[in-house]
């Protein structure tokens, strides 16, 4: 993942080295679970950072334009671990290959999805306790959780008039209109279905309108398109950090838009605070700092649930952030791609579209996709909801380059309208499997005495490995990451998410049991000092 160079900025008066964690322990990691304080020699954090993605640009090609050279350089400098993984993937035929606990994909429900989307496949096999056991997580769920999860799926499937008839022939349809150029916003039948889907699952106070929906091939394209139509070259968005680092490329490669990081730290300052908490005060300081450097900020990016923290914003927090943006006439891009992947029932998720009144609806733009919640990252389906018709039209024009085929649009409409299958089969089982996998990894981390942040949403745990760094530097963090990779397990290191405290890693748990168990064994081997040492730069 690309690491974004930053300009120097102010520092806070407190250091993250003295993390207070008393009273923060809970069953599902609601806060920072840790065995002791952080490194005493950590440097104070910066309050904000103005990104300059090409500050380290050093390559050139006689065959490419300057823009082309920069785009190629992004590719060359990013995703080293991901490319290494694809050259040596773990498979039954390659048991010594790399286990990928670094890429945020849900690999737990392919069986459910294949039965729903594969033509001609019978439904069959409604999961039960035995089915969950076959996934390998039976021992990690409390008996009452297993009983509720499996019983709810089986009983609702029997009651549903739709489930017994899921022959999947409804996913195949070829009509002339599906093979012709569509409305670039997306076929009307799909936009109507998306509006109904979001109205229901976002719990909007009033039905959402299909004319406010635009369909593209994934959220990466949405970030790119919105950055291009909302900002002039060189302008910027605020974004709380740590954040999903690929957004740097999404907003820069086409739009030449920068990111101003609003740095969050792990320090807990009171009983009402939590690690890496975003506040309006931090937003104000970052905005003021960017303005003082002559950087024009046009918007704010929020990810809810947050990646990599798994944090979930409350309705009150969302209102505060939106009111801040309105005061400064900033657009707000809200990425809700994990909204149906909140598997801990005690965590109340609220979409920004559920708010009774948006402070500035013309500058609030919401995105969602099937890549995470439905485990379809390779299908490339994303959607934008905005009441601003100028923005919708401008983004729609870019759909010429980021659109979906008519056949995929039809399949997506069929999937999204199957509310019985989603509510009674897929979501309960998906949440049960996510919770079981999360419980297993959490218990493994606790057994190792490793602190972590996790709030029961998303596919990942934000893990504190600072005590394993000989010195609190990003160089040491990268060396530890390489040791993991040399021992055939891929994690994501914190600097790739613009975390300013060296030693944090994102660990993805949404994988099948045999890979997850083997991956955690390899993690343990590295951390217990029984690992293979790095042998130099990776291929």
PAVEXDREN-474180 format. One record per residue (C-alpha): x, y, z; residue in one letter. Coordinates in steps of 0.05 Angstrom, whole numbers, plus 32768, in hexadecimal, padded with zeros to 4 digits. Layout:
<<X Y Z> a>
...
This chain:
<<8000 8000 8000> x>
<<801A 8045 7FEF> x>
<<8039 806D 8028> x>
<<8028 80B7 8024> x>
<<8060 80E9 8033> x>
<<804A 8121 8061> x>
<<8061 8167 8070> x>
<<8074 8179 80B7> x>
<<803E 8194 80E3> x>
<<802E 81A4 812B> x>
<<8030 8173 8164> x>
<<8000 8167 819D> x>
<<8011 8173 81E5> x>
<<8009 812A 81F8> x>
<<802C 80EC 81E0> x>
<<800C 80A9 81CF> x>
<<8042 8086 81F7> x>
<<801A 8089 8237> x>
<<7FDA 8066 8223> x>
<<7FA7 805F 825C> x>
<<7F7B 8022 8251> x>
<<7F58 801A 8294> x>
<<7F0E 800B 828B> x>
<<7F13 7FFF 8240> x>
<<7F13 7FB3 823F> x>
<<7ED5 7F91 8223> x>
<<7EC0 7F50 8204> x>
<<7EC5 7F68 81BD> x>
<<7F00 7F97 81C1> x>
<<7ED9 7FD8 81C6> x>
<<7F18 8001 81D1> x>
<<7F60 7FF0 81D7> x>
<<7F6E 7FAC 81F7> x>
<<7FB5 7FAB 8210> x>
<<7FE3 7F8E 8245> x>
<<800C 7FCD 8253> x>
<<8020 8012 823C> x>
<<803E 8023 81F9> x>
<<8087 8031 81E9> x>
<<80A2 8069 8216> x>
<<80CF 8086 81E0> x>
<<8099 8095 81AC> x>
<<809B 80D9 818D> x>
<<805F 8108 8193> x>
<<802D 8103 815B> x>
<<8021 8137 8126> x>
<<7FDC 8156 8126> x>
<<7FD3 8154 80DB> x>
<<7FFA 8147 809B> x>
<<7FF2 8163 8055> x>
<<7FFE 812B 8024> x>
<<802D 8133 7FE9> x>
<<8027 80F1 7FC3> x>
<<805F 8100 7F92> x>
<<8092 811A 7FC4> x>
<<80B9 80D9 7FBD> x>
<<80AE 80D1 7F72> x>
<<80EF 80B8 7F54> x>
<<80DE 8090 7F15> x>
<<80D5 80A6 7ECE> x>
<<80C7 8085 7E8B> x>
<<80D6 809E 7E45> x>
<<8096 807D 7E2E> x>
<<8066 809E 7E5F> x>
<<804D 80E4 7E6C> x>
<<805E 8104 7EAF> x>
<<8019 80EF 7EC7> x>
<<8024 80A9 7EAD> x>
<<8067 80A4 7ED0> x>
<<8047 80B9 7F12> x>
<<800F 8087 7F09> x>
<<8041 8050 7EFB> x>
<<806A 8065 7F38> x>
<<802D 805D 7F64> x>
<<8027 8015 7F4C> x>
<<8071 8007 7F55> x>
<<8072 8024 7F9C> x>
<<8031 8006 7FB4> x>
<<8017 7FC1 7FC8> x>
<<805A 7F9E 7FCD> x>
<<803E 7F6B 7FFE> x>
<<8000 7F5F 7FD4> x>
<<8028 7F52 7F95> x>
<<8057 7F24 7FBC> x>
<<801A 7EFE 7FD6> x>
<<7FFE 7EF3 7F91> x>
<<803F 7ED4 7F7B> x>
<<803D 7EA2 7FB4> x>
<<7FF5 7E99 7FCC> x>
<<7FE4 7E64 7FFF> x>
<<7FBC 7E2C 7FDE> x>
<<7FB1 7DE3 7FEA> x>
<<7FE5 7DD7 7FB4> x>
<<8013 7E0B 7FD4> x>
<<800D 7E02 8020> x>
<<804C 7E2A 802D> x>
<<8030 7E66 8007> x>
<<801E 7EAA 8026> x>
<<7FE0 7EB1 8051> x>
<<7FBF 7EF4 8043> x>
<<7FA7 7F15 8083> x>
<<7FB4 7F5A 8066> x>
<<7F7F 7F64 802F> x>
<<7F3B 7F76 8049> x>
<<7F0E 7F44 8026> x>
<<7ED6 7F18 8043> x>
<<7EE6 7ED0 802F> x>
<<7EB6 7EB0 8061> x>
<<7E75 7EAD 8038> x>
<<7E87 7E97 7FF2> x>
<<7E5B 7E5A 7FFC> x>
<<7E1E 7E85 800A> x>
<<7E2D 7EB4 7FD0> x>
<<7E3A 7E7D 7F9E> x>
<<7DF7 7E5D 7FAE> x>
<<7DD4 7EA0 7FA4> x>
<<7DF7 7EB9 7F65> x>
<<7E0C 7E7A 7F40> x>
<<7DD9 7E67 7F0A> x>
<<7DB7 7E24 7F14> x>
<<7DD5 7E15 7F59> x>
<<7DA3 7DFC 7F8C> x>
<<7D9D 7E21 7FCE> x>
<<7DA8 7DE6 7FFD> x>
<<7DD5 7DE5 8039> x>
<<7DB7 7E19 8066> x>
<<7DEE 7E22 809A> x>
<<7DE4 7E04 80DF> x>
<<7E10 7DFA 811C> x>
<<7E30 7DC2 80F5> x>
<<7E3B 7DF0 80BB> x>
<<7E5C 7E23 80E7> x>
<<7E87 7DEC 8105> x>
<<7E9F 7DDA 80C0> x>
<<7EBA 7E21 80BA> x>
<<7EE6 7E12 80F5> x>
<<7ECD 7E47 8126> x>
<<7E9B 7E1D 814E> x>
<<7EC6 7E1F 818B> x>
<<7ECE 7E6A 818A> x>
<<7E85 7E7E 818F> x>
<<7E5E 7E7B 81D0> x>
<<7E29 7E43 81CD> x>
<<7DF0 7E75 81D0> x>
<<7E0E 7E9D 8196> x>
<<7E14 7E5E 816C> x>
<<7DCD 7E49 817B> x>
<<7DB0 7E8D 816A> x>
<<7DDA 7E95 812B> x>
<<7DCB 7E51 810D> x>
<<7D83 7E4D 8124> x>
<<7D71 7E91 8109> x>
<<7D8D 7E7F 80C5> x>
<<7D6C 7E3B 80C1> x>
<<7D28 7E50 80DB> x>
<<7D23 7E8E 80B1> x>
<<7D39 7E68 8073> x>
<<7D00 7E36 807E> x>
<<7CCE 7E6E 8087> x>
<<7CE5 7E96 804C> x>
<<7CBE 7E8B 800B> x>
<<7CFA 7EA2 7FE3> x>
<<7D31 7E75 7FFD> x>
<<7D17 7E31 7FE3> x>
<<7D10 7E4F 7F9E> x>
<<7D56 7E6C 7F97> x>
<<7D68 7E46 7F58> x>
<<7D93 7E82 7F45> x>
<<7D75 7E84 7F00> x>
<<7D5F 7ECA 7F12> x>
<<7DA8 7EE0 7F0D> x>
<<7DAC 7ED1 7EC2> x>
<<7D89 7EFF 7E92> x>
<<7D9E 7F1B 7E4F> x>
<<7D75 7F51 7E2E> x>
<<7D89 7F83 7DF8> x>
<<7D86 7FBD 7E29> x>
<<7DBB 7F9B 7E55> x>
<<7DEA 7F96 7E1A> x>
<<7DE3 7FDE 7E04> x>
<<7DFF 801F 7E20> x>
<<7DDA 802F 7E61> x>
<<7DCA 806F 7E84> x>
<<7E0F 807E 7E9F> x>
<<7DF3 8086 7EE5> x>
<<7DDF 803D 7EE1> x>
<<7DA0 801B 7EC8> x>
<<7D62 8037 7EE8> x>
<<7D4C 7FF3 7F02> x>
<<7D8E 7FED 7F29> x>
<<7D8D 8034 7F44> x>
<<7D46 8029 7F5D> x>
<<7D5C 7FE9 7F7F> x>
<<7D99 800B 7F9E> x>
<<7D6C 8043 7FB9> x>
<<7D3D 8010 7FD9> x>
<<7D78 7FE8 7FF4> x>
<<7D9A 8024 8014> x>
<<7D58 803F 802E> x>
<<7D4E 7FFE 8054> x>
<<7D94 7FEE 806D> x>
<<7DA9 8036 807B> x>
<<7D66 8041 809E> x>
<<7D5A 8083 807B> x>
<<7D21 80AC 8098> x>
<<7D03 80B4 8053> x>
<<7D0A 8088 8014> x>
<<7D49 8097 7FED> x>
<<7D41 80AC 7FA5> x>
<<7D5E 8087 7F68> x>
<<7D6F 80C9 7F46> x>
<<7DA2 80D4 7F7D> x>
<<7DC4 8091 7F6F> x>
<<7E01 8088 7F42> x>
<<7E1F 8042 7F35> x>
<<7E69 8037 7F28> x>
<<7E9A 7FFD 7F29> x>
<<7EAF 8003 7F72> x>
<<7EBE 8036 7FA8> x>
<<7F05 8042 7F8D> x>
<<7EE5 8060 7F4E> x>
<<7EB5 8088 7F7A> x>
<<7EEE 80A7 7FA1> x>
<<7F12 80B8 7F61> x>
<<7ED5 80D5 7F3F> x>
<<7EBF 80FF 7F7B> x>
<<7F05 811A 7F86> x>
<<7F08 812E 7F3C> x>
<<7EC5 8152 7F3A> x>
<<7EC8 8173 7F7F> x>
<<7F10 818D 7F81> x>
<<7F3F 81B6 7F58> x>
<<7F85 819A 7F4C> x>
<<7FAE 819E 7F8C> x>
<<7F73 81A7 7FBB> x>
<<7F68 8176 7FF4> x>
<<7F39 814D 801F> x>
<<7F3F 8144 806A> x>
<<7F42 80FB 8080> x>
<<7F4A 80DD 80C6> x>
<<7F89 80B2 80CA> x>
<<7F95 8078 80CE> x>
<<7F6B 806C 808F> x>
<<7F68 803C 8055> x>
<<7FA6 8052 8031> x>
<<7F90 8044 7FE9> x>
<<7F63 8081 7FED> x>
<<7FA3 80A9 7FE2> x>
<<7FA8 808D 7F9C> x>
<<7F5D 808F 7F8F> x>
<<7F59 80DB 7F97> x>
<<7F9D 80EC 7F79> x>
<<7FA7 80C4 7F39> x>
<<7F6F 80E5 7F12> x>
<<7F5D 8123 7F3A> x>
<<7FA2 8136 7F55> x>
<<7F80 8141 7F98> x>
<<7FA6 813B 7FDA> x>
<<7F93 8122 801F> x>
<<7F9D 8148 8060> x>
<<7FA4 8114 8097> x>
<<7F81 8121 80D9> x>
<<7FAE 80F8 8105> x>
<<7F8E 80CE 813C> x>
<<7FB4 80AD 8174> x>
<<7FAB 8073 81A3> x>
<<7FAC 809C 81E3> x>
<<7F6E 8098 820E> x>
<<7F65 80D9 8234> x>
<<7F27 80C8 825C> x>
<<7EEE 8098 8269> x>
<<7EC5 80B5 8231> x>
<<7EFB 80AF 81FC> x>
<<7F15 8075 81D3> x>
<<7F55 8067 81AD> x>
<<7F5D 808A 816A> x>
<<7F1F 80B4 8176> x>
<<7F0C 80EA 8143> x>
<<7EF5 812C 8160> x>
<<7EDE 816E 8141> x>
<<7F18 8190 8164> x>
<<7F49 8164 813D> x>
<<7F25 8174 80FC> x>
<<7F28 81BE 810B> x>
<<7F73 81BC 811A> x>
<<7F82 8195 80DB> x>
<<7F59 81C4 80B0> x>
<<7F7A 8201 80CF> x>
<<7FBE 81E3 80C4> x>
<<7FB1 81D2 807B> x>
<<7F96 8218 806F> x>
<<7FD5 8236 808F> x>
<<7FFF 8210 805C> x>
<<7FD5 822B 8022> x>
<<7FB1 81EA 8015> x>
<<7F68 81F1 8001> x>
<<7F3E 81BC 8023> x>
<<7EFD 81AB 7FFE> x>
<<7EE2 8170 8025> x>
<<7EE5 813C 805B> x>
<<7EE8 80F0 8051> x>
<<7EC8 80C4 8086> x>
<<7ECA 8078 8086> x>
<<7E93 8059 80B1> x>
<<7E9F 8023 80C9> x>
<<7EE7 8039 80C8> x>
<<7F20 8015 80A5> x>
<<7F50 8000 80C5> x>
<<7F34 800F 810B> x>
<<7EF0 7FEF 8105> x>
<<7ED5 802D 8128> x>
<<7E8B 803E 8122> x>
<<7E75 8087 8127> x>
<<7E38 8096 8152> x>
<<7DFF 80C2 8136> x>
<<7E17 80FA 8163> x>
<<7E5E 80F6 8149> x>
<<7E46 80F4 8101> x>
<<7E1C 8133 810D> x>
<<7E58 8156 812B> x>
<<7E85 8145 80F0> x>
<<7E50 815A 80BE> x>
<<7E43 819C 80E2> x>
<<7E8E 81AA 80E2> x>
<<7E8F 819E 8097> x>
<<7E53 81CC 808D> x>
<<7E74 8204 80B4> x>
<<7EAF 8202 8085> x>
<<7E86 81F2 8046> x>
<<7EA9 81AF 803D> x>
<<7E8F 8173 8016> x>
<<7E8A 8133 803E> x>
<<7E97 80F0 801C> x>
<<7E7E 80B7 8049> x>
<<7E97 8072 8038> x>
<<7E67 803F 8057> x>
<<7E82 8001 8033> x>
<<7E82 7FD8 8074> x>
<<7E3D 7FED 808C> x>
<<7E1F 7FA6 808B> x>
<<7E5F 7F87 80A9> x>
<<7E51 7F9D 80F1> x>
<<7E4F 7F58 8111> x>
<<7E4D 7F6C 815B> x>
<<7E05 7F78 816E> x>
<<7E18 7FA8 81A6> x>
<<7E38 7FD7 8173> x>
<<7E01 8004 8158> x>
<<7E10 8019 8111> x>
<<7DEF 8057 80F4> x>
<<7DF6 806B 80AB> x>
<<7DFD 80B5 809D> x>
<<7DBE 80AB 8072> x>
<<7D98 8098 80B2> x>
<<7D9E 80DE 80CF> x>
<<7D5D 8104 80D3> x>
<<7D7C 8143 80B6> x>
<<7DBF 814A 8092> x>
<<7DE0 818D 80A2> x>
<<7DF5 8197 8059> x>
<<7DD4 8163 802B> x>
<<7DF0 8184 7FEC> x>
<<7E37 8176 8004> x>
<<7E2C 8131 8022> x>
<<7E3D 80F6 7FF5> x>
<<7E36 80AD 800B> x>
<<7E56 8071 7FEB> x>
<<7E4B 8026 7FF4> x>
<<7E5F 7FE7 7FCE> x>
<<7E56 7F9C 7FD0> x>
<<7EA0 7F8E 7FD4> x>
<<7EA2 7F88 8020> x>
<<7E5C 7F7A 803A> x>
<<7E4F 7F45 8005> x>
<<7E96 7F2C 7FFB> x>
<<7E97 7F41 7FB2> x>
<<7ED6 7F6B 7FAD> x>
<<7EE4 7F4F 7F67> x>
<<7EA0 7F60 7F4B> x>
<<7EAB 7FAC 7F4F> x>
<<7E68 7FCA 7F61> x>
<<7E62 800C 7F86> x>
<<7E2D 8041 7F8E> x>
<<7E2A 808B 7F9F> x>
<<7DEF 80AD 7FC0> x>
<<7DEE 80F8 7FBC> x>
<<7DB6 812C 7FBB> x>
<<7DE3 815B 7F94> x>
<<7DCF 8152 7F4C> x>
<<7E0B 8178 7F31> x>
<<7E39 8147 7F55> x>
<<7E0F 810B 7F3F> x>
<<7E11 8122 7EF6> x>
<<7E5C 8130 7EF6> x>
<<7E6B 80EC 7F15> x>
<<7E3C 80CB 7EE4> x>
<<7E64 80E8 7EAA> x>
<<7EA1 80C3 7EC4> x>
<<7E79 8082 7EC6> x>
<<7E8A 807B 7E7C> x>
<<7ECD 8063 7E97> x>
<<7EB6 8042 7ED7> x>
<<7E73 8023 7EC6> x>
<<7E57 7FDD 7ECF> x>
<<7E40 7FAE 7E98> x>
<<7DF5 7FA7 7E91> x>
<<7DF8 7F5D 7EA5> x>
<<7E1B 7F6E 7EE7> x>
<<7DE9 7FA5 7EF4> x>
<<7DB0 7F74 7EEC> x>
<<7DD1 7F42 7F1B> x>
<<7DDD 7F77 7F4F> x>
<<7D94 7F8D 7F4C> x>
<<7D7E 7F45 7F56> x>
<<7DAC 7F3C 7F91> x>
<<7D9A 7F7D 7FB4> x>
<<7D4F 7F72 7FAD> x>
<<7D52 7F2D 7FCD> x>
<<7D45 7F48 8013> x>
<<7D2F 7F04 802E> x>
<<7D71 7EE3 801C> x>
<<7D9A 7F1E 8035> x>
<<7D76 7F24 8078> x>
<<7D67 7EDC 8088> x>
<<7DA2 7EB6 806A> x>
<<7DDD 7EE1 8057> x>
<<7DE4 7F17 808C> x>
<<7DD7 7EEB 80CA> x>
<<7E08 7EB6 80B1> x>
<<7E3C 7EE9 809B> x>
<<7E3A 7F0D 80DE> x>
<<7E3F 7ECA 8104> x>
<<7E7C 7EB6 80DB> x>
<<7E9D 7EFA 80E2> x>
<<7E92 7EF9 812D> x>
<<7EAE 7EB2 8134> x>
<<7EEC 7EC3 810C> x>
<<7EF5 7F04 8133> x>
<<7EEE 7EDF 8175> x>
<<7F23 7EAC 8160> x>
<<7F56 7EE1 814C> x>
<<7F47 7F0D 8189> x>
<<7F53 7ED2 81B7> x>
<<7F95 7EC2 8194> x>
<<7FAC 7F0A 819D> x>
<<7F99 7F0A 81E6> x>
<<7FBF 7ECA 81F0> x>
<<7FFC 7EED 81D4> x>
<<7FF1 7F2A 8200> x>
<<7FE8 7F57 81C3> x>
<<7FBD 7F96 81CA> x>
<<7F8B 7FA5 8193> x>
<<7F52 7FD3 817F> x>
<<7F12 7FB4 8164> x>
<<7EC9 7FC8 816A> x>
<<7EA4 7F90 8148> x>
<<7EA0 7FAC 8101> x>
<<7EC6 7F9E 80C1> x>
<<7EF6 7F65 80B2> x>
<<7F34 7F7B 80D9> x>
<<7F54 7F87 811C> x>
<<7F83 7FC1 8128> x>
<<7FBD 7FA0 814D> x>
<<7FF1 7FC2 8179> x>
<<8035 7FA2 816D> x>
<<805E 7FDD 8187> x>
<<807F 7FB3 81BD> x>
<<809F 7F88 8186> x>
<<80C4 7FC3 8167> x>
<<810C 7FCD 8181> x>
<<8101 8017 8173> x>
<<80C1 803E 8166> x>
<<80CF 804C 811D> x>
<<80AC 803C 80DB> x>
<<80EC 801A 80C4> x>
<<80E4 7FE7 80FC> x>
<<809A 7FE0 80EC> x>
<<80AB 7FD0 80A4> x>
<<80E0 7F9D 80BB> x>
<<80AC 7F7A 80E6> x>
<<807C 7F7A 80AB> x>
<<80B2 7F59 8080> x>
<<80BD 7F24 80B5> x>
<<8074 7F13 80B1> x>
<<8078 7F10 8065> x>
<<80B7 7EE6 8067> x>
<<8092 7EB5 8094> x>
<<8059 7EB2 8061> x>
<<8024 7EDD 8082> x>
<<800F 7F21 8065> x>
<<7FF7 7F58 8094> x>
<<7FEF 7FA2 8087> x>
<<801D 7FD1 80AC> x>
<<8005 8011 80CC> x>
<<802D 8043 80A3> x>
<<8005 802D 8066> x>
<<7FC8 8048 808A> x>
<<7FEB 8089 809D> x>
<<7FED 8074 80E6> x>
<<8021 80A0 8108> x>
<<8031 806F 8140> x>
<<8061 803A 8126> x>
<<804F 7FF3 8137> x>
<<8005 7FED 8127> x>
<<7FEE 7FB8 80F5> x>
<<7FAB 7FA6 80D5> x>
<<7F9A 7F5C 80D9> x>
<<7F60 7F42 80AF> x>
<<7F39 7F08 80CE> x>
<<7F02 7EFC 809A> x>
<<7F20 7EBD 807D> x>
<<7F12 7E72 8081> x>
<<7F2A 7E4E 80BF> x>
<<7F63 7E26 80A3> x>
<<7F84 7E64 8085> x>
<<7F75 7E8E 80C2> x>
<<7F92 7E5C 80F3> x>
<<7FD0 7E51 80C9> x>
<<7FD9 7E9C 80C1> x>
<<7FD4 7EA8 810C> x>
<<8006 7E70 8118> x>
<<8037 7E94 80EB> x>
<<8029 7ED6 810E> x>
<<8037 7EB5 8151> x>
<<8077 7E97 8137> x>
<<8091 7EDB 8122> x>
<<807E 7EFE 8163> x>
<<809B 7EC6 818E> x>
<<80DE 7ECD 816B> x>
<<80DC 7E89 8148> x>
<<80D7 7EA8 8103> x>
<<8101 7EAB 80C6> x>
<<8127 7EED 80C2> x>
<<811F 7F1B 8085> x>
<<814F 7F0C 804D> x>
<<8150 7F51 802D> x>
<<8121 7F74 7FFC> x>
<<80E5 7F4D 7FE3> x>
<<80DB 7F3D 7F9A> x>
